[in-house]
Amino acid sequence: MSISPYLSKLTQRGREFLGSELAIMVGAMNTDLLRAEIKATCALTTKPFGVNLITMHPQLDALIDVCVDTLRKQLQIRNGSE
């Protein structure tokens, strides 16, 4: 799977932080869109990928629940101070 050079540049820092080649940068996504993006990414690759959640997101708990429900194989939570 390859991403455009523009998207690669935009997500480079997040991918490096998450330690993965691919990342979903959630930003203002709602739970339905996040679930769809995770499922679409899983359909495109078998490689690990990161999901970057904004801790000030008003639906943070619901977004975490989506990640737990959708990414049952491996879920790693990190913060910016590590």
C-alpha positions as a Markdown table, in Angstrom:
| # | Residue | x | y | z |
|---|---|---|---|---|
| 1 | Met | 0.0 | 0.0 | 0.0 |
| 2 | Ser | 1.4 | 3.4 | -0.8 |
| 3 | Ile | 0.2 | 6.9 | 0.1 |
| 4 | Ser | 0.6 | 10.1 | -1.8 |
| 5 | Pro | 3.8 | 12.1 | -1.1 |
| 6 | Tyr | 1.5 | 14.9 | 0.2 |
| 7 | Leu | -0.2 | 12.6 | 2.7 |
| 8 | Ser | 3.0 | 11.0 | 3.6 |
| 9 | Lys | 4.5 | 14.4 | 4.6 |
| 10 | Leu | 1.4 | 15.4 | 6.6 |
| 11 | Thr | 1.4 | 12.2 | 8.6 |
| 12 | Gln | 5.2 | 11.6 | 8.9 |
| 13 | Arg | 5.5 | 12.9 | 12.5 |
| 14 | Gly | 2.5 | 11.0 | 13.7 |
| 15 | Arg | 3.7 | 7.7 | 12.0 |
| 16 | Glu | 7.1 | 8.2 | 13.6 |
| 17 | Phe | 5.5 | 8.8 | 17.0 |
| 18 | Leu | 3.3 | 5.8 | 16.7 |
| 19 | Gly | 6.1 | 3.6 | 15.4 |
| 20 | Ser | 4.2 | 2.5 | 12.3 |
| 21 | Glu | 4.3 | 2.8 | 8.6 |
| 22 | Leu | 0.6 | 3.8 | 8.4 |
| 23 | Ala | -1.5 | 6.0 | 10.6 |
| 24 | Ile | -5.1 | 7.2 | 10.9 |
| 25 | Met | -5.0 | 10.8 | 12.1 |
| 26 | Val | -8.4 | 11.2 | 13.7 |
| 27 | Gly | -8.6 | 14.9 | 14.3 |
| 28 | Ala | -12.3 | 15.8 | 14.1 |
| 29 | Met | -13.6 | 12.4 | 13.0 |
| 30 | Asn | -16.7 | 11.0 | 14.7 |
| 31 | Thr | -17.0 | 7.4 | 15.8 |
| 32 | Asp | -18.7 | 6.2 | 12.6 |
| 33 | Leu | -16.1 | 7.6 | 10.4 |
| 34 | Leu | -13.2 | 6.3 | 12.6 |
| 35 | Arg | -14.7 | 2.8 | 12.5 |
| 36 | Ala | -15.0 | 3.0 | 8.7 |
| 37 | Glu | -11.4 | 4.2 | 8.4 |
| 38 | Ile | -10.1 | 1.5 | 10.6 |
| 39 | Lys | -12.0 | -1.2 | 8.7 |
| 40 | Ala | -10.9 | 0.2 | 5.3 |
| 41 | Thr | -7.2 | 0.3 | 6.5 |
| 42 | Cys | -7.4 | -3.3 | 7.8 |
| 43 | Ala | -8.8 | -4.3 | 4.4 |
| 44 | Leu | -5.9 | -2.7 | 2.6 |
| 45 | Thr | -3.0 | -3.9 | 4.7 |
| 46 | Thr | -1.9 | -6.6 | 7.1 |
| 47 | Lys | 0.8 | -4.3 | 8.6 |
| 48 | Pro | 0.3 | -2.6 | 11.9 |
| 49 | Phe | -0.9 | 0.9 | 11.8 |
| 50 | Gly | -1.5 | 3.7 | 14.3 |
| 51 | Val | -4.6 | 5.7 | 15.2 |
| 52 | Asn | -3.8 | 9.1 | 16.6 |
| 53 | Leu | -6.5 | 10.4 | 19.0 |
| 54 | Ile | -6.8 | 13.9 | 20.2 |
| 55 | Thr | -7.1 | 13.9 | 24.0 |
| 56 | Met | -9.3 | 17.0 | 24.0 |
| 57 | His | -11.8 | 15.5 | 21.5 |
| 58 | Pro | -15.3 | 15.7 | 23.0 |
| 59 | Gln | -16.0 | 12.1 | 22.1 |
| 60 | Leu | -12.6 | 10.7 | 23.3 |
| 61 | Asp | -14.1 | 7.9 | 25.3 |
| 62 | Ala | -16.3 | 6.8 | 22.4 |
| 63 | Leu | -13.3 | 6.9 | 20.0 |
| 64 | Ile | -11.3 | 4.8 | 22.4 |
| 65 | Asp | -14.2 | 2.3 | 22.5 |
| 66 | Val | -14.2 | 2.1 | 18.7 |
| 67 | Cys | -10.4 | 1.4 | 18.7 |
| 68 | Val | -10.8 | -1.3 | 21.4 |
| 69 | Asp | -13.8 | -2.9 | 19.6 |
| 70 | Thr | -12.2 | -2.7 | 16.1 |
| 71 | Leu | -8.5 | -3.4 | 16.9 |
| 72 | Arg | -8.8 | -6.3 | 19.2 |
| 73 | Lys | -5.5 | -7.8 | 18.1 |
| 74 | Gln | -3.3 | -5.1 | 19.4 |
| 75 | Leu | -4.0 | -1.8 | 21.1 |
| 76 | Gln | -1.2 | 0.3 | 22.5 |
| 77 | Ile | -1.9 | 3.6 | 24.2 |
| 78 | Arg | 1.0 | 6.2 | 24.3 |
| 79 | Asn | 1.2 | 9.8 | 25.2 |
| 80 | Gly | 3.4 | 12.6 | 23.9 |
| 81 | Ser | 5.8 | 12.5 | 26.9 |
| 82 | Glu | 7.2 | 9.0 | 26.0 |
